[in-house]
Amino acid sequence: MVENRPWLTVLSHLVLSIGVLVTALPIWITFVASTHPVEVLMSGRTPLWPGGRFIENYTTVLGSGMEAAGSVPVGMMMWNSLVMALMIAVGKIAISIIAAYAIVYFRFPLRMTCFWIIFITLMLPVEVRILPTFGVVADLGMLNSYWGLSVPLIASATATFLFRQFFLTVPEELAEAARIDGAGPLKFFRDILLPLSRTNIAALFVILFIYGWNQYLWPLLVTTDESYYTIVMGIQRMVAVPDSEPVWHEIMATSMLAMLPPVLVVVFMQRLFVKGLIEQEK
């Protein structure tokens, strides 16, 4: 039985409050800076309350004002990041769940060898294999394209491993019952395993979407056409402006806009995301 100690409750709430403050304060400062004119931010004083330029600053960022700064509009960069993140998330889940299904439910030569080869690729991040991957993408003519941004990042050993571990917990009686009812492999996969994997798919989708959205190095290498720049690349280019001062109020507004899609994905899929991480019995 847990003993009720008021001082422990106060301490836990204090620690949580400090954690929220440390996490939320930079986001609040970014939002406040995005609502002030650039003169206020360049004065050396950090405002703590919103200003009166919210609509004007965000309209400038989303419209044609950013083109004067030598970059494509933020709306187009966010669209590129959205397409890239969705292609990576959906592609990783689709390939990984099919690979895990084949490894668990089919018997073929070198089955476990294939799995361990896939698993070993966890030790090879994008930065290690980036030169040969770039060579392959260039030879296939996929530079400056959504395919070039997404396809090289689709394979996922982590997702394959997680789906395999989940499939191993599915009772064998379900497969036996499906075979008795005349269900083939595809029907068993579509009608039984996919619904059971719903929470796992949701949890992985959130993680992989954020992973794809935050990519910087790979898009920087495979894109020279500004119409394929992502939002993370755009923010870096806005900060590193040659021969002029960064337009900080527009940079802060862009940063706030860049946070919106990942936050919305987490908010709308929060329940499935948490269940996918902690649920043990399916």
LUMKE-527657 format. One line per 2 residues: number of its first residue (from 1); their letters; for each residue x, y, z of N, C-alpha, C. Coordinates in steps of 0.2 Angstrom, whole numbers. Last residue first. Layout:
BEGIN
NUM	a	X/Y/Z/X/Y/Z/X/Y/Z; ...
END
This chain:
BEGIN
282	ke	-10/-41/-131/-14/-39/-137/-20/-43/-138; -1/-35/-118/-5/-40/-120/-10/-38/-126
280	qe	6/-22/-118/10/-29/-118/5/-34/-120; 8/-5/-121/3/-11/-121/7/-18/-122
278	il	17/5/-122/16/2/-116/12/-4/-116; 17/10/-136/23/9/-132/23/5/-126
276	gk	3/10/-140/8/6/-144/15/5/-140; -2/19/-131/-4/12/-130/1/8/-134
274	vf	4/31/-135/6/29/-128/4/21/-128; -2/32/-148/5/32/-147/7/29/-140
272	lr	-15/32/-146/-13/27/-149/-5/26/-148; -15/45/-139/-18/39/-136/-15/33/-139
270	qm	-10/54/-149/-7/53/-142/-9/46/-139; -12/59/-161/-11/52/-161/-8/50/-154
268	fv	-14/72/-160/-20/69/-162/-19/61/-162; -1/76/-154/-7/78/-151/-13/73/-153
266	vv	8/72/-164/8/69/-157/2/70/-154; 4/80/-175/4/73/-176/4/69/-169
264	lv	6/93/-170/-1/90/-171/-1/83/-172; 20/93/-169/16/94/-163/8/91/-164
262	pp	24/92/-182/25/86/-177/21/87/-171; 17/104/-187/16/98/-190/18/92/-185
260	lm	24/115/-179/17/114/-179/15/107/-181; 37/119/-180/35/114/-175/28/112/-175
258	al	37/128/-191/41/121/-192/39/116/-186; 32/139/-185/28/135/-190/31/128/-191
256	ms	42/143/-177/36/141/-174/32/137/-179; 52/146/-186/53/140/-182/47/138/-178
254	ta	46/157/-193/47/150/-196/48/145/-192; 47/166/-182/41/164/-185/41/157/-189
252	mi	61/167/-181/57/164/-175/50/162/-178; 64/172/-193/67/166/-192/63/163/-186
250	eh	58/184/-192/55/180/-197/58/173/-196; 65/190/-182/58/189/-181/55/184/-186
248	wv	78/191/-188/77/186/-182/69/185/-181; 86/190/-201/80/193/-199/77/189/-194
246	pe	104/193/-199/98/188/-200/92/192/-198; 112/205/-209/110/203/-202/104/198/-203
244	sd	124/201/-222/118/205/-219/116/202/-213; 133/193/-229/133/200/-230/127/204/-227
242	pv	123/178/-229/129/182/-230/128/189/-231; 114/170/-217/113/175/-222/120/179/-223
240	av	111/159/-208/117/160/-211/117/164/-218; 97/159/-206/102/161/-200/108/163/-204
238	mr	91/154/-217/89/161/-215/94/163/-210; 97/142/-218/99/147/-223/97/154/-221
236	qi	90/135/-207/98/136/-207/100/141/-212; 77/136/-212/79/139/-206/87/140/-206
234	gm	78/127/-223/77/134/-224/78/138/-218; 81/115/-218/86/118/-222/85/126/-223
232	vi	69/113/-212/75/113/-208/80/116/-212; 60/113/-223/60/118/-218/66/119/-214
230	ty	69/109/-239/64/107/-233/65/113/-228; 69/112/-256/72/113/-250/66/112/-244
228	ys	64/111/-269/64/105/-265/67/106/-258; 67/123/-275/60/121/-275/59/114/-271
226	ed	80/124/-277/77/128/-271/70/125/-270; 90/111/-281/85/115/-283/81/118/-277
224	tt	98/103/-275/101/109/-277/96/114/-279; 98/90/-264/94/95/-267/99/101/-268
222	vl	106/80/-257/103/78/-263/98/84/-266; 111/87/-245/116/84/-251/112/83/-257
220	lp	101/91/-238/106/96/-240/110/93/-245; 94/79/-235/91/84/-240/96/89/-242
218	wl	104/74/-226/103/71/-232/99/75/-237; 104/84/-215/110/82/-219/108/79/-225
216	yq	90/84/-210/94/90/-212/100/88/-217; 75/79/-203/81/77/-207/84/84/-210
214	nw	63/80/-196/69/84/-194/75/82/-198; 54/72/-203/53/80/-203/59/83/-201
212	gy	58/59/-200/58/62/-207/58/70/-207; 56/59/-186/62/58/-189/63/61/-196
210	if	42/61/-186/46/67/-183/53/66/-186; 38/49/-192/36/56/-195/41/61/-192
208	li	43/40/-183/46/40/-190/44/47/-193; 35/42/-172/42/42/-171/45/44/-178
206	vf	22/40/-177/23/46/-174/31/47/-174; 23/27/-182/21/33/-187/23/39/-184
204	la	24/19/-170/30/20/-175/29/26/-180; 11/21/-165/17/23/-161/23/24/-166
202	ai	4/15/-175/3/22/-174/9/25/-170; 8/2/-176/9/6/-182/8/14/-180
200	nt	4/-2/-163/11/-2/-164/13/3/-171; -10/-1/-164/-6/3/-160/1/4/-161
198	rs	-12/-11/-174/-14/-4/-175/-10/1/-171; -10/-24/-175/-4/-20/-175/-6/-13/-175
196	lp	-22/-30/-177/-19/-31/-170/-13/-26/-170; -25/-27/-190/-29/-24/-185/-25/-25/-178
194	ll	-14/-35/-196/-14/-28/-197/-19/-24/-192; -17/-48/-193/-11/-45/-190/-12/-38/-191
192	id	-31/-50/-199/-29/-52/-192/-23/-48/-190; -32/-46/-212/-38/-46/-208/-36/-47/-201
190	rf	-19/-47/-218/-24/-41/-219/-29/-40/-214; -14/-59/-215/-10/-53/-214/-15/-47/-214
188	fk	-24/-68/-219/-22/-68/-212/-18/-61/-211; -23/-64/-233/-29/-63/-229/-28/-63/-222
186	lp	-10/-69/-236/-12/-62/-237/-18/-60/-233; -11/-83/-234/-6/-78/-230/-8/-71/-231
184	ga	-29/-87/-233/-22/-88/-236/-18/-83/-232; -41/-96/-224/-38/-90/-225/-31/-91/-228
182	gd	-48/-107/-220/-47/-106/-227/-43/-100/-229; -50/-110/-207/-55/-106/-211/-54/-105/-218
180	ir	-38/-115/-204/-44/-120/-204/-49/-117/-208; -30/-104/-205/-29/-109/-210/-35/-114/-210
178	aa	-35/-97/-193/-36/-94/-200/-35/-99/-206; -31/-106/-183/-39/-105/-185/-40/-102/-192
176	ea	-17/-105/-184/-21/-111/-185/-28/-110/-187; -16/-91/-181/-14/-93/-187/-17/-100/-189
174	le	-21/-92/-168/-24/-87/-172/-22/-90/-180; -12/-100/-161/-19/-103/-162/-23/-98/-167
172	ep	-1/-93/-158/-1/-97/-164/-8/-100/-166; -3/-76/-153/-4/-84/-152/-4/-87/-158
170	vt	9/-65/-154/3/-67/-157/2/-74/-156; 23/-62/-151/18/-63/-146/11/-65/-148
168	lf	29/-61/-164/31/-67/-160/26/-68/-154; 24/-49/-168/22/-55/-171/23/-61/-167
166	fq	33/-41/-160/26/-41/-158/22/-47/-161; 45/-43/-165/44/-45/-158/37/-45/-156
164	rf	43/-38/-178/45/-45/-177/43/-47/-170; 41/-25/-175/36/-28/-178/37/-36/-177
162	lf	54/-22/-171/48/-21/-166/42/-25/-169; 62/-25/-182/63/-28/-176/57/-28/-171
160	ta	57/-15/-191/57/-22/-193/58/-26/-186; 61/-3/-185/54/-5/-186/53/-12/-187
158	ta	75/-5/-185/71/-4/-179/64/-6/-180; 78/-5/-199/79/-11/-195/76/-10/-188
156	sa	71/2/-212/71/3/-205/72/-4/-201; 72/11/-227/73/5/-224/74/6/-216
154	il	71/25/-231/65/21/-230/66/15/-226; 80/33/-236/79/33/-229/73/29/-227
152	pv	80/33/-250/86/31/-246/85/30/-239; 67/39/-252/68/32/-253/74/30/-250
150	sl	67/54/-250/64/49/-246/66/42/-246; 74/62/-259/73/64/-252/71/58/-248
148	gw	71/55/-271/78/55/-269/78/57/-262; 58/57/-272/60/50/-272/67/50/-269
146	ys	57/71/-274/54/68/-268/57/61/-267; 72/77/-281/66/74/-282/63/72/-275
144	nl	86/80/-283/81/85/-283/74/82/-285; 91/64/-289/93/71/-286/87/76/-288
142	mg	89/53/-296/84/55/-291/86/61/-287; 97/45/-305/93/51/-308/88/54/-303
140	ld	104/35/-302/97/33/-304/93/40/-306; 116/41/-298/116/37/-304/109/35/-306
138	av	112/47/-286/114/51/-292/114/47/-299; 110/36/-278/104/41/-280/106/45/-286
136	vg	123/31/-278/117/27/-280/111/31/-282; 129/41/-271/131/39/-278/126/35/-281
134	ft	123/42/-259/122/48/-263/124/46/-271; 127/30/-254/120/31/-255/119/37/-260
132	pl	141/32/-253/139/27/-258/131/28/-259; 140/43/-243/143/43/-249/141/38/-254
130	ir	133/38/-231/130/43/-235/133/44/-242; 135/28/-221/134/26/-228/132/31/-233
128	ve	137/36/-210/142/32/-212/141/29/-219; 125/44/-209/131/47/-210/137/43/-212
126	vp	115/35/-206/115/38/-213/122/41/-214; 123/21/-196/118/27/-198/119/30/-204
124	lm	124/6/-193/127/10/-199/122/16/-200; 119/-2/-183/126/1/-182/128/5/-188
122	lt	108/-7/-189/107/-2/-184/114/1/-182; 112/-18/-197/112/-11/-200/110/-5/-195
120	if	109/-29/-190/116/-26/-189/116/-19/-192; 96/-32/-194/97/-29/-187/104/-26/-187
118	ii	98/-37/-207/94/-31/-206/96/-28/-199; 106/-48/-203/109/-44/-207/105/-37/-207
116	wf	96/-55/-195/102/-52/-192/106/-47/-196; 87/-59/-206/85/-54/-200/91/-51/-197
114	ct	95/-67/-213/92/-61/-216/90/-56/-211; 97/-77/-204/102/-74/-206/100/-67/-209
112	mr	84/-82/-203/87/-78/-197/93/-75/-199; 83/-88/-216/78/-83/-214/81/-79/-208
110	lp	90/-97/-224/94/-91/-221/89/-86/-219; 76/-103/-232/83/-104/-231/86/-97/-229
108	fr	60/-101/-224/64/-101/-230/71/-101/-228; 44/-100/-218/50/-104/-217/54/-104/-224
106	fy	35/-87/-212/37/-91/-217/44/-94/-215; 33/-79/-200/27/-84/-202/29/-88/-208
104	vi	44/-70/-198/41/-74/-192/36/-80/-195; 48/-65/-210/53/-68/-205/50/-72/-200
102	ay	36/-59/-215/40/-65/-219/44/-68/-214; 34/-49/-205/29/-55/-207/32/-61/-210
100	aa	45/-41/-207/44/-45/-201/39/-50/-202; 42/-36/-220/48/-40/-219/47/-44/-212
98	ii	30/-29/-218/30/-35/-222/36/-39/-221; 34/-20/-209/29/-25/-207/29/-31/-211
96	si	44/-13/-217/46/-16/-210/41/-21/-208; 37/-7/-227/42/-12/-229/44/-16/-222
94	ai	28/1/-220/25/-4/-225/31/-9/-226; 36/9/-212/31/5/-209/29/-1/-214
92	kg	43/16/-222/47/12/-217/42/7/-214; 33/23/-229/37/18/-232/41/13/-227
90	va	27/31/-219/23/26/-222/27/21/-226; 39/39/-216/35/36/-211/31/30/-214
88	im	43/44/-229/48/40/-225/44/36/-220; 32/51/-233/34/45/-238/39/41/-233
86	la	30/60/-223/25/55/-224/28/49/-228; 42/68/-225/41/64/-218/35/59/-219
84	mv	41/73/-238/46/69/-236/45/65/-230; 29/81/-237/29/75/-241/35/70/-240
82	ls	34/90/-227/28/85/-226/28/79/-230; 44/96/-233/45/92/-227/40/88/-226
80	nw	37/102/-244/42/98/-245/44/93/-239; 29/111/-236/25/106/-240/31/100/-242
78	mm	38/119/-231/34/115/-226/31/109/-230; 42/125/-242/47/121/-239/44/117/-234
76	mg	30/132/-246/33/127/-250/38/123/-247; 30/141/-235/24/136/-236/26/131/-240
74	vp	41/149/-236/41/144/-230/35/139/-232; 47/152/-252/42/153/-247/42/147/-242
72	vs	65/151/-255/58/149/-257/53/151/-251; 76/164/-253/74/158/-251/67/157/-254
70	ga	81/178/-252/85/173/-255/83/166/-254; 73/187/-246/78/185/-242/82/179/-245
68	ae	62/188/-255/67/193/-255/73/191/-251; 55/177/-251/58/176/-257/64/182/-258
66	mg	48/181/-240/54/176/-239/58/176/-245; 36/187/-245/42/191/-241/48/187/-241
64	sg	26/180/-250/32/182/-254/37/185/-251; 21/171/-235/20/174/-242/26/175/-246
62	lv	25/167/-223/21/162/-227/20/165/-234; 31/179/-218/35/172/-219/31/168/-224
60	tt	21/188/-219/27/189/-222/30/183/-224; 12/182/-209/10/183/-216/16/184/-221
58	yn	19/183/-198/18/177/-201/15/177/-208; 20/197/-197/26/193/-197/25/187/-200
56	ei	7/202/-196/11/204/-201/17/200/-202; 2/195/-184/-1/194/-191/3/196/-197
54	fr	11/200/-174/10/193/-175/7/192/-182; 15/212/-169/17/211/-176/15/204/-178
52	gg	15/216/-156/9/218/-160/10/216/-168; 21/204/-145/21/211/-147/15/211/-152
50	pw	21/195/-129/20/196/-136/19/203/-138; 34/196/-117/27/196/-119/26/198/-126
48	lp	48/197/-115/45/192/-112/37/191/-114; 62/202/-126/55/203/-123/52/197/-121
46	tr	78/205/-122/74/200/-124/67/201/-121; 88/218/-130/83/216/-124/79/210/-127
44	gs	95/221/-141/99/218/-135/95/216/-129; 89/226/-152/91/231/-147/95/227/-141
42	ml	85/216/-161/91/218/-162/94/224/-156; 71/215/-157/76/210/-156/83/211/-156
40	ve	66/228/-161/66/226/-154/71/220/-152; 68/227/-175/72/232/-171/72/230/-164
38	vp	59/218/-180/66/216/-179/70/221/-175; 44/217/-170/48/219/-176/55/218/-175
36	ht	37/202/-163/40/209/-162/43/211/-169; 33/189/-164/28/194/-164/30/201/-163
34	sa	44/180/-162/40/180/-168/35/186/-169; 47/182/-148/51/185/-153/48/185/-160
32	vf	36/173/-143/36/181/-142/41/184/-147; 41/161/-148/34/164/-150/34/171/-149
30	ti	53/160/-141/53/160/-149/46/163/-151; 49/160/-128/53/165/-130/53/166/-138
28	wi	42/148/-128/38/154/-127/42/160/-129; 52/139/-130/47/139/-135/43/146/-134
26	pl	60/141/-119/62/142/-125/57/143/-131; 50/136/-109/52/143/-109/55/145/-116
24	at	46/123/-109/42/128/-112/45/135/-113; 56/116/-101/55/114/-108/51/120/-112
22	vl	57/123/-89/63/122/-93/61/120/-100; 43/121/-85/46/128/-86/52/128/-91
20	vg	42/107/-84/38/111/-89/41/118/-90; 52/106/-73/53/102/-80/49/106/-85
18	is	45/113/-63/52/115/-66/53/112/-72; 34/105/-62/33/112/-64/40/115/-66
16	lv	40/93/-57/36/93/-64/35/100/-66; 45/97/-45/49/94/-50/46/95/-57
14	lh	33/100/-39/38/105/-40/43/103/-45; 26/88/-38/23/93/-42/28/99/-44
12	sl	35/82/-29/34/79/-36/31/84/-41; 33/89/-18/40/89/-21/39/86/-28
10	vt	20/87/-15/22/94/-16/29/94/-20; 20/73/-12/16/76/-17/18/83/-20
8	lw	29/73/-1/31/70/-7/27/72/-13; 21/80/8/27/83/6/30/80/0
6	pr	10/71/11/9/77/7/15/80/5; 10/54/8/14/59/11/13/66/7
4	ne	2/39/10/1/46/8/5/51/12; 10/24/4/8/29/10/7/36/7
2	vm	3/11/-4/7/17/-5/5/22/1; 4/-6/0/0/0/0/4/6/0
END
